[in-house]
């Protein structure tokens, strides 16, 4: 690892000024950044520590039932916040199933959303893959058992954030600060698919920062988050699903949001599965129909076809779990 300068930002504006200089990167929890530096993926001239910026570590629950979560809020804080659990339980469950307790105490929400893929070919200096500007995706014909089953024709990475899966299911927005002001982007539009541009994962510019995530009111919604991995305690997911259901008249599903993680280069909304539920009472039959619809159009690689059955199972379980879950609370904390 090459030597670098280390500075502390006192405000978002101060951090943005420093980020205008090439070779300067921002550090939140630093979990992924340090890994990338060790692996030689990044060699910054200066690291700007954001932990000293006031106000970015707050969770605010509004009277309108919405929430504003600062980018420096740790996954451990998300996991333990009872106000968030009462309204957006799938987000809390996703945070609780990310990494280890030690890493959750360091990892921040903003850093988790902006982290780079964990594909072993991308992380190795020995493989000049498409994500690093090369001409080959080595995973497509290599060791691809953990890779994407959708959107894998150009680059076969999967999105690494478990929390993003649940946040997209709740239609969250991300607030991005830049020199010209801030912009609010639907989280689903924040991510860039590998088929669109294999060299990047988000719309975040080099001199921009995530400052907060906004969650809309979800009173009355029922939700579930489920993950399957080699080891349930802390391993990367083989398949994960977040489901948010809004019940309607007569017990029928009025609105459904089903998002797959570890399936594609971005959190993948299973639109066909959502349609299979809307207007129907959720039961074993409709849950199974939604599960089958969720994997339509998949293009598994030669070593990850097993994921089709995993996702079909996890979607069905998550739909049924959300249908019997307690409705989300409303009002202020």
C-alpha positions as CSV (number, residue, x, y, z in Angstrom):
1,X,0.0,0.0,0.0
2,X,1.4,3.4,-1.0
3,X,1.6,6.3,1.5
4,X,-1.2,8.9,1.5
5,X,-2.3,12.0,3.3
6,X,-5.1,11.8,5.8
7,X,-7.4,14.7,6.6
8,X,-10.6,15.2,8.6
9,X,-13.5,17.1,7.1
10,X,-15.4,19.5,9.4
11,X,-18.4,19.8,7.0
12,X,-19.9,18.4,3.8
13,X,-18.8,21.5,1.9
14,X,-15.2,21.2,3.1
15,X,-15.1,17.5,2.0
16,X,-16.5,18.4,-1.4
17,X,-13.8,21.0,-2.0
18,X,-11.1,18.4,-1.3
19,X,-12.8,15.8,-3.5
20,X,-12.4,18.1,-6.5
21,X,-8.7,17.3,-6.5
22,X,-7.9,14.1,-8.5
23,X,-6.5,11.3,-6.2
24,X,-8.6,12.3,-3.2
25,X,-11.2,9.9,-1.9
26,X,-13.7,10.0,1.0
27,X,-13.8,7.6,3.9
28,X,-16.8,6.8,6.0
29,X,-16.5,3.5,7.9
30,X,-13.6,2.6,5.7
31,X,-14.4,-1.1,5.5
32,X,-14.5,-1.4,1.7
33,X,-12.0,1.4,1.0
34,X,-9.3,-0.2,3.1
35,X,-9.9,-3.5,1.3
36,X,-9.6,-1.8,-2.1
37,X,-6.4,-0.1,-1.1
38,X,-4.9,-3.4,0.2
39,X,-5.9,-5.1,-3.0
40,X,-4.3,-2.4,-5.1
41,X,-7.6,-1.3,-6.7
42,X,-7.1,2.2,-5.4
43,X,-4.0,4.2,-4.5
44,X,-5.4,7.6,-3.3
45,X,-3.1,10.5,-2.7
46,X,-5.3,11.7,0.1
47,X,-8.1,10.2,2.2
48,X,-10.8,12.5,3.7
49,X,-12.3,11.2,6.8
50,X,-16.1,12.0,7.0
51,X,-16.6,10.8,10.6
52,X,-16.0,14.3,11.9
53,X,-18.8,15.9,9.8
54,X,-21.7,16.7,12.2
55,X,-25.2,15.6,11.5
56,X,-24.6,12.7,9.2
57,X,-25.1,10.1,11.9
58,X,-28.7,10.8,12.8
59,X,-31.9,8.9,12.3
60,X,-34.9,11.2,12.1
61,X,-38.5,9.8,12.1
62,X,-40.9,12.5,11.0
63,X,-44.5,13.1,12.0
64,X,-45.5,12.2,8.4
65,X,-44.3,8.7,9.0
66,X,-41.2,9.1,6.8
67,X,-37.5,8.8,7.9
68,X,-34.3,10.5,7.1
69,X,-31.2,8.4,7.8
70,X,-27.7,10.0,7.7
71,X,-25.1,8.4,5.5
72,X,-22.8,7.8,8.6
73,X,-25.4,5.8,10.5
74,X,-23.8,2.4,11.0
75,X,-25.5,-0.9,10.1
76,X,-25.4,-1.7,13.9
77,X,-27.4,1.4,14.6
78,X,-29.9,0.4,11.8
79,X,-30.1,-3.1,13.3
80,X,-31.0,-1.9,16.8
81,X,-33.3,1.1,16.1
82,X,-36.8,0.1,17.3
83,X,-38.4,3.0,15.5
84,X,-37.1,1.8,12.2
85,X,-38.0,-1.8,13.0
86,X,-41.7,-0.8,13.7
87,X,-42.1,0.9,10.3
88,X,-39.5,-0.7,8.0
89,X,-38.7,-4.1,9.4
90,X,-37.1,-5.4,6.2
91,X,-34.4,-2.7,6.3
92,X,-33.6,-3.6,9.9
93,X,-33.4,-7.3,9.1
94,X,-31.2,-6.7,6.1
95,X,-28.8,-4.7,8.2
96,X,-28.8,-7.4,10.8
97,X,-27.8,-10.0,8.2
98,X,-24.9,-8.0,6.8
99,X,-21.4,-9.1,7.6
100,X,-20.3,-9.6,11.2
101,X,-21.2,-7.6,14.4
102,X,-17.7,-6.1,14.3
103,X,-18.1,-4.9,10.8
104,X,-21.6,-3.7,11.3
105,X,-20.3,-1.5,14.1
106,X,-17.9,0.2,11.5
107,X,-19.8,0.0,8.2
108,X,-22.0,3.0,7.4
109,X,-25.2,3.2,5.4
110,X,-23.6,5.5,2.8
111,X,-20.5,3.3,2.4
112,X,-22.6,0.2,2.2
113,X,-24.6,1.6,-0.7
114,X,-21.5,2.9,-2.5
115,X,-19.2,-0.1,-2.0
116,X,-17.7,-1.9,-5.0
117,X,-18.4,-5.5,-6.1
118,X,-16.8,-8.4,-4.4
119,X,-16.2,-10.4,-7.5
120,X,-12.9,-12.2,-7.0
121,X,-11.7,-11.4,-10.5
122,X,-12.4,-7.7,-10.0
123,X,-10.6,-7.8,-6.7
124,X,-7.5,-9.6,-8.0
125,X,-4.8,-7.6,-9.6
126,X,-4.1,-10.5,-11.9
127,X,-7.3,-10.1,-14.0
128,X,-7.8,-7.0,-16.2
129,X,-11.5,-7.5,-16.3
130,X,-14.2,-5.3,-17.9
131,X,-14.9,-3.6,-14.7
132,X,-11.4,-2.4,-14.6
133,X,-11.5,-1.3,-18.3
134,X,-10.4,-4.6,-19.8
135,X,-12.0,-6.6,-22.6
136,X,-13.0,-9.8,-20.7
137,X,-15.4,-10.7,-18.0
138,X,-13.5,-13.7,-16.6
139,X,-16.4,-14.8,-14.5
140,X,-18.6,-15.6,-17.5
141,X,-16.5,-18.7,-18.3
142,X,-14.7,-19.1,-15.0
143,X,-15.6,-19.6,-11.3
144,X,-19.1,-18.0,-11.4
145,X,-21.0,-20.0,-8.8
146,X,-21.7,-16.8,-6.8
147,X,-22.3,-14.5,-9.7
148,X,-25.4,-13.0,-11.4
149,X,-28.2,-14.9,-13.0
150,X,-29.7,-11.8,-14.6
151,X,-27.9,-8.9,-16.5
152,X,-24.7,-10.9,-16.9
153,X,-24.0,-10.7,-20.6
154,X,-21.4,-7.9,-20.2
155,X,-20.2,-8.3,-16.6
156,X,-21.4,-11.0,-14.2
157,X,-21.1,-9.2,-10.9
158,X,-23.8,-9.1,-8.2
159,X,-24.6,-6.1,-6.2
160,X,-22.9,-6.3,-2.8
161,X,-25.3,-4.4,-0.6
162,X,-27.9,-6.4,1.4
163,X,-29.4,-3.2,2.8
164,X,-30.0,-1.8,-0.7
165,X,-32.3,-4.8,-1.5
166,X,-34.7,-3.8,1.3
167,X,-34.4,-0.1,0.7
168,X,-35.3,-0.4,-2.9
169,X,-38.3,-2.5,-1.9
170,X,-39.5,0.5,0.2
171,X,-38.9,3.0,-2.6
172,X,-36.2,4.8,-0.7
173,X,-34.4,7.9,-2.1
174,X,-30.8,8.9,-1.7
175,X,-29.6,12.5,-1.2
176,X,-26.4,13.4,-3.0
177,X,-24.4,16.5,-2.2
178,X,-22.3,18.2,-4.9
179,X,-20.6,21.6,-5.3
180,X,-23.7,22.9,-7.2
181,X,-26.1,21.8,-4.5
182,X,-27.9,18.6,-3.6
183,X,-30.1,16.2,-5.6
184,X,-32.5,13.5,-4.6
185,X,-32.4,10.3,-6.6
186,X,-34.7,7.3,-6.2
187,X,-32.4,4.6,-4.9
188,X,-33.5,2.3,-7.7
189,X,-32.1,4.9,-10.2
190,X,-28.9,5.4,-8.1
191,X,-27.4,2.1,-9.2
192,X,-25.9,1.6,-12.7
193,X,-26.3,-1.9,-14.2
194,X,-23.2,-3.6,-15.7
195,X,-25.0,-3.7,-19.1
196,X,-25.2,0.1,-19.0
197,X,-21.7,0.7,-17.9
198,X,-19.5,-2.1,-16.6
199,X,-16.9,0.2,-15.1
200,X,-19.2,1.8,-12.5
201,X,-22.0,0.8,-10.1
202,X,-23.7,4.1,-9.2
203,X,-24.4,7.6,-10.5
204,X,-22.3,9.1,-7.8
205,X,-19.6,11.4,-9.2
206,X,-16.0,11.4,-8.0
207,X,-16.6,14.7,-6.3
208,X,-20.0,13.9,-4.8
209,X,-21.2,12.4,-1.5
210,X,-24.2,10.6,-0.2
211,X,-25.5,12.5,2.8
212,X,-28.7,10.7,3.7
213,X,-31.3,8.1,2.7
214,X,-35.0,8.9,2.8
215,X,-37.7,6.3,3.5
216,X,-41.3,7.1,2.6
217,X,-44.1,6.3,5.1
218,X,-45.0,2.7,5.1
219,X,-47.9,2.5,7.6
220,X,-50.0,-0.6,7.1
221,X,-47.4,-2.3,4.8
222,X,-46.3,-5.8,5.6
223,X,-42.8,-6.8,4.8
224,X,-40.1,-9.5,5.1
225,X,-36.5,-9.9,4.3
226,X,-34.9,-13.4,3.8
227,X,-31.4,-14.4,3.0
228,X,-29.7,-17.7,2.2
229,X,-26.0,-18.2,2.4
230,X,-23.4,-20.9,3.0
231,X,-23.3,-19.7,6.6
232,X,-26.3,-17.9,8.0
233,X,-24.4,-15.9,10.5
234,X,-22.3,-13.6,8.3
235,X,-21.6,-15.0,4.8
236,X,-22.4,-13.2,1.6
237,X,-25.9,-14.1,0.3
238,X,-26.4,-16.7,-2.3
239,X,-29.9,-15.4,-2.6
240,X,-31.8,-12.7,-0.8
241,X,-35.3,-11.2,-1.2
242,X,-37.1,-8.2,0.2
243,X,-40.9,-8.1,-0.1
244,X,-43.2,-5.3,0.8
245,X,-47.0,-5.8,0.5
246,X,-49.8,-3.3,0.8
247,X,-53.1,-5.0,1.6
248,X,-56.3,-3.9,0.0
249,X,-60.0,-4.6,0.2
250,X,-61.1,-8.1,1.0
251,X,-57.6,-9.1,1.9
252,X,-56.3,-8.9,-1.6
253,X,-52.9,-7.5,-2.3
254,X,-53.2,-3.8,-3.4
255,X,-49.5,-3.2,-4.1
256,X,-46.4,-5.4,-4.1
257,X,-42.7,-4.7,-4.2
258,X,-40.4,-7.7,-4.6
259,X,-36.6,-7.1,-4.9
260,X,-33.9,-9.7,-5.5
261,X,-30.4,-9.3,-4.1
262,X,-27.3,-11.3,-5.2
263,X,-29.1,-11.9,-8.5
264,X,-27.9,-9.1,-10.8
265,X,-25.5,-6.2,-11.0
266,X,-28.1,-4.0,-9.2
267,X,-30.9,-4.8,-6.8
268,X,-33.4,-6.4,-9.2
269,X,-37.1,-5.6,-8.9
270,X,-39.1,-8.7,-9.9
271,X,-41.9,-6.9,-11.8
272,X,-43.5,-10.1,-13.1
273,X,-43.7,-11.5,-9.6
274,X,-45.3,-8.3,-8.3
275,X,-48.0,-8.5,-11.0
276,X,-48.7,-12.1,-10.0
277,X,-49.7,-10.9,-6.5
278,X,-51.6,-7.6,-7.1
279,X,-55.4,-8.1,-7.0
280,X,-55.1,-11.6,-5.4
281,X,-55.2,-12.9,-1.9
282,X,-51.8,-14.1,-0.9
283,X,-51.7,-17.8,-0.2
284,X,-49.6,-20.8,-1.1
285,X,-50.8,-20.8,-4.7
286,X,-50.2,-17.1,-5.5
287,X,-46.9,-17.1,-3.6
288,X,-45.7,-20.0,-5.7
289,X,-46.9,-18.2,-8.9
290,X,-45.0,-15.1,-7.9
291,X,-41.9,-17.2,-7.1
292,X,-42.0,-18.7,-10.6
293,X,-42.4,-15.4,-12.2
294,X,-39.5,-13.9,-10.3
295,X,-37.0,-16.1,-12.1
296,X,-38.5,-15.7,-15.6
297,X,-35.9,-14.5,-18.1
298,X,-32.9,-15.6,-16.0
299,X,-29.7,-16.5,-17.8
300,X,-27.7,-18.5,-15.3
301,X,-24.0,-19.3,-16.0
302,X,-22.6,-22.7,-16.1
303,X,-21.9,-23.0,-12.4
304,X,-24.8,-21.0,-10.8
305,X,-27.9,-22.5,-12.2
306,X,-28.7,-23.7,-8.6
307,X,-29.6,-20.2,-7.8
308,X,-32.9,-20.5,-9.8
309,X,-34.3,-22.9,-7.3
310,X,-32.9,-20.9,-4.4
311,X,-34.6,-17.7,-5.5
312,X,-37.8,-19.4,-6.3
313,X,-37.8,-20.9,-2.7
314,X,-36.8,-17.6,-1.0
315,X,-39.3,-15.5,-2.9
316,X,-42.2,-17.9,-2.0
317,X,-41.1,-17.9,1.7
318,X,-40.7,-14.1,1.8
319,X,-44.1,-13.5,0.2
320,X,-45.8,-15.8,2.7
321,X,-43.9,-14.3,5.6
322,X,-44.8,-10.8,4.6
323,X,-48.5,-11.7,4.2
324,X,-48.7,-12.7,7.9
325,X,-46.3,-10.0,9.2
326,X,-47.6,-7.4,11.5
327,X,-48.5,-4.1,9.7
328,X,-46.0,-1.3,9.9
329,X,-46.7,1.3,12.6
330,X,-47.4,4.9,11.8
331,X,-47.1,8.2,13.5
332,X,-44.2,9.9,15.2
333,X,-41.8,8.4,17.7
